[in-house]
Amino acid sequence: MNRYSIANTTKEQREKFVANAEAINSLGAEPLTKENRALLNRYVDGEIELDDLRKKIIDKYKR
Protein backbone atom coordinates (compact mmCIF):
# COMPACT_ATOMS: atom_id res chain seq x y z
CA MET A 1 0.00 0.00 0.00
CA ASN A 2 0.98 3.53 -0.64
CA ARG A 3 2.47 5.39 2.31
CA TYR A 4 0.11 8.33 1.62
CA SER A 5 -3.04 6.23 1.24
CA ILE A 6 -6.02 6.96 3.43
CA ALA A 7 -5.72 3.54 5.07
CA ASN A 8 -2.13 4.25 6.12
CA THR A 9 -2.53 7.81 7.37
CA THR A 10 -4.45 9.85 9.88
CA LYS A 11 -6.35 13.00 9.02
CA GLU A 12 -3.65 15.01 10.80
CA GLN A 13 -0.93 13.43 8.66
CA ARG A 14 -2.88 14.13 5.48
CA GLU A 15 -3.33 17.75 6.57
CA LYS A 16 0.43 18.01 7.02
CA PHE A 17 1.12 16.40 3.61
CA VAL A 18 -1.22 18.87 1.92
CA ALA A 19 0.23 21.85 3.82
CA ASN A 20 3.75 20.85 2.77
CA ALA A 21 2.68 20.42 -0.86
CA GLU A 22 0.96 23.82 -0.82
CA ALA A 23 4.10 25.43 0.61
CA ILE A 24 6.22 23.96 -2.17
CA ASN A 25 3.61 24.99 -4.75
CA SER A 26 3.69 28.58 -3.51
CA LEU A 27 7.37 28.87 -4.40
CA GLY A 28 6.68 29.28 -8.08
CA ALA A 29 3.57 27.61 -9.37
CA GLU A 30 0.15 29.06 -10.02
CA PRO A 31 -2.05 29.39 -6.94
CA LEU A 32 -4.45 26.51 -6.37
CA THR A 33 -7.89 26.89 -7.84
CA LYS A 34 -10.92 26.56 -5.57
CA GLU A 35 -11.76 23.31 -7.35
CA ASN A 36 -8.30 21.81 -6.76
CA ARG A 37 -8.30 22.97 -3.13
CA ALA A 38 -11.69 21.26 -2.69
CA LEU A 39 -10.21 18.03 -4.10
CA LEU A 40 -7.31 18.25 -1.66
CA ASN A 41 -9.76 18.75 1.19
CA ARG A 42 -11.57 15.59 0.09
CA TYR A 43 -8.25 13.73 0.43
CA VAL A 44 -7.67 15.21 3.89
CA ASP A 45 -11.19 14.16 4.90
CA GLY A 46 -10.52 10.60 3.71
CA GLU A 47 -13.00 10.71 0.82
CA ILE A 48 -10.65 10.32 -2.16
CA GLU A 49 -7.23 8.72 -2.63
CA LEU A 50 -4.33 10.70 -4.08
CA ASP A 51 -4.25 8.60 -7.27
CA ASP A 52 -7.89 9.43 -7.94
CA LEU A 53 -7.33 13.08 -7.03
CA ARG A 54 -4.39 13.31 -9.45
CA LYS A 55 -6.43 11.71 -12.24
CA LYS A 56 -9.29 14.17 -11.70
CA ILE A 57 -6.93 17.16 -11.87
CA ILE A 58 -5.13 15.87 -14.97
CA ASP A 59 -8.43 15.11 -16.70
CA LYS A 60 -9.64 18.63 -15.92
CA TYR A 61 -6.68 20.15 -17.75
CA LYS A 62 -6.93 17.76 -20.70
CA ARG A 63 -10.31 19.25 -21.64
N, C-alpha and C positions, 0 to 999 in steps of 0.2 A: 504494500500500500504506500501511497504517496505520503511523505512526511507532512505535507500541508493539507491533507484531506480532512474533511469534517470529522470523520471517525477518529482521527489521530490527533486532534487539536481541541482546545477549549475555545470558547468564545473570546476570552481575553487574549489568547495567543493569536487568534485570527485578527483581532483588532490591532495588535502590535504588528503583524505581518503587513496589513493594509497601511498602517501609519508609516511604516518604513518605506513601502513602495511609493506612497504619495510623496514622501520627503525626497526620494531619489528623482521622481518624476518632476518635482518642482525645480530641479536644477537646470532644466533646459527644454523640457517638453511642453507641449500645449497643456493648459489646465484641463482637468477632468470635466467632462460634460456632466450634467445632472443625471442623464441616463446611465452613464458609466459608473458614477458614484452610487447610484441606486443598485446597480448590479453588484458592486463591491459590498454594499451593505447587506445584500442577500447572502453573500458568502459569509460575512461576519455572523449573521444570524443563523447560519447553518442550513440555508434553504437551497443553495446551489454550489456545486463543486467548482474549483478553479478551472478545470478543463472545460466544463460547460460554459462558464463565464467567458473564458478566452474565445471559445467558438462563437458565442453570441456577439462579442465585440468585433471580431474579425468579419463575421457575416454582415454586420451593420455597415462596415466600411467597404465591403465588396459591392454593395448596391449602387 
